[in-house]
């Protein structure tokens, strides 16, 4: 049996194209979810798909990054499938088929390239954040506590617990504002 798995990262993205492609590939059962792929944690549909497949089945995805973002996660998933004698196939990255030795080699190479691209993207993102901070454009979240008001109430003799109730903030926030 061909079993499909589709995933996109956010609720604003659509799974329709992946689902159509998996159906056209002959998948009889498809698991899908909208959740980040950075980790296999909290991916309930992936866990269900991995539990569902049986010996002789093939798990099918459209692209490797729909299944895993790290080489480690990918290899763990493939090892789990292999232990169950379940094959793996990727529709758009030809040659990725764990039924063959060249397919397993191609899988490892593509997984390493995907991990490399992810690292580069993360580095570029961090560089962009640092540049924005240097230019004063990335200032973080706006303060939610009026420190001047906290100081004023404290100067008027109110205790931290009273200030917290008055401003509807936590006592910890009051202490932080007083320390600043």
C-alpha positions in Angstrom: 0.0 0.0 0.0 1.2 3.5 -0.8 0.8 5.8 2.2 1.2 9.5 1.7 2.4 12.2 4.1 2.0 15.9 3.5 3.1 18.9 5.6 3.3 22.6 5.4 4.7 24.9 8.0 1.9 27.4 8.7 -1.9 27.5 8.7 -1.8 30.1 5.9 -0.1 27.7 3.5 -2.1 25.2 1.5 -1.7 21.4 1.4 -3.8 21.1 -1.7 -1.0 20.6 -4.2 0.8 18.0 -2.1 -2.4 16.1 -1.5 -3.3 16.1 -5.2 0.2 14.9 -6.1 0.1 12.1 -3.5 -3.3 11.0 -4.8 -2.1 11.0 -8.4 0.9 8.9 -7.3 -1.6 6.3 -6.0 -1.5 6.8 -2.3 -4.5 5.1 -0.7 -4.1 6.7 2.7 -2.8 10.2 3.3 -1.7 11.8 6.6 -1.4 15.6 6.5 -0.7 18.4 9.0 0.2 22.1 9.2 3.1 22.3 11.6 6.8 23.3 11.7 9.2 20.7 10.3 12.2 21.6 12.4 11.6 18.6 14.6 9.6 15.5 14.6 8.2 16.4 18.0 4.5 17.5 18.0 4.0 16.1 14.5 1.0 13.9 15.4 0.1 13.0 11.8 3.7 11.9 11.1 3.6 9.7 14.2 0.3 8.2 13.1 1.7 7.6 9.6 4.7 5.9 11.0 2.6 3.7 13.2 0.1 3.0 10.4 2.5 1.6 7.8 3.1 -2.1 7.7 5.6 -4.4 6.1 5.5 -4.1 2.3 4.0 -0.6 2.4 5.8 2.5 1.0 5.7 5.9 2.7 5.5 8.7 0.0 6.2 12.4 0.3 6.4 15.1 -2.4 9.8 16.5 -1.2 12.2 15.5 1.6 11.8 18.8 3.4 8.1 17.9 3.9 9.3 14.9 6.0 12.3 16.2 7.9 14.6 19.3 8.1 17.6 17.7 9.7 19.7 14.8 8.6 19.4 13.2 12.0 15.5 13.3 12.0 15.5 12.0 8.4 17.8 9.1 9.2 15.8 8.2 12.4 12.6 8.1 10.3 14.2 6.0 7.6 15.6 3.6 10.2 12.2 3.3 11.8 10.7 2.5 8.3 13.4 0.1 7.5 13.0 -1.8 10.8 9.3 -2.2 9.8 10.3 -3.3 6.3 8.6 -0.2 4.8 10.0 1.5 1.8 10.3 5.3 1.3 9.8 7.3 -1.9 10.1 11.0 -2.6 8.1 12.1 -5.7 10.1 15.2 -6.7 13.6 14.2 -5.8 14.0 11.4 -8.3 16.1 8.5 -7.3 15.1 8.7 -3.6 13.8 5.3 -3.1 15.0 3.2 -0.1 14.3 -0.1 -2.0 17.6 0.4 -3.9 21.2 1.0 -2.8 21.6 4.0 -5.1 18.3 5.4 -3.8 19.6 5.2 -0.2 22.8 6.9 -1.3 20.8 9.7 -3.0 18.7 10.1 0.1 21.7 10.6 2.3 23.2 13.2 -0.2 20.0 15.2 -0.5 19.5 15.1 3.3 23.0 16.5 3.8 22.4 19.3 1.2 19.0 20.2 2.8 20.7 20.4 6.2 23.4 22.6 4.7 20.8 24.9 3.1 19.0 25.2 6.5 22.2 26.2 8.2 22.9 28.8 5.6 19.4 30.2 5.9 19.7 30.4 9.7 23.1 32.2 9.4 21.6 34.7 6.9 18.7 35.3 9.2 20.9 36.0 12.2 23.1 38.3 10.1 20.0 40.2 9.1 18.9 40.5 12.7 22.4 41.8 13.8 22.4 44.3 11.0 18.9 45.6 11.9 19.9 45.9 15.5 23.0 47.9 14.5 20.8 50.2 12.5 18.4 50.6 15.4 15.5 48.9 13.4 15.3 45.8 15.5 14.4 46.8 19.0 12.5 43.8 20.3 9.1 43.8 21.8 7.6 47.1 23.1 7.6 47.4 26.9 4.4 46.3 28.4 5.1 47.9 31.8 5.1 51.6 32.4 8.2 51.9 34.6 7.6 55.5 35.3 4.2 54.7 36.7 5.6 51.9 38.8 8.3 54.3 40.2 5.6 57.0 40.9 3.4 54.5 42.8 6.4 53.2 44.8 7.4 56.8 45.6 3.9 57.4 46.9 4.4 54.5 49.4 2.6 51.6 47.7 4.1 48.2 48.2 5.0 46.0 45.2 1.9 43.8 45.7 -0.3 46.9 45.7 1.4 48.3 42.6 0.9 44.9 40.8 -2.8 44.9 41.6 -3.2 48.5 40.6 -1.4 48.1 37.2 -2.7 44.6 36.7 0.9 43.2 36.3 2.9 40.6 38.1 4.9 41.4 41.2 8.0 40.2 39.3 7.4 42.9 36.7 7.1 45.5 39.5 10.5 44.4 40.9 12.1 44.4 37.5 10.8 48.0 36.8 12.0 49.2 40.2 15.5 47.6 39.6 15.7 49.4 36.2 
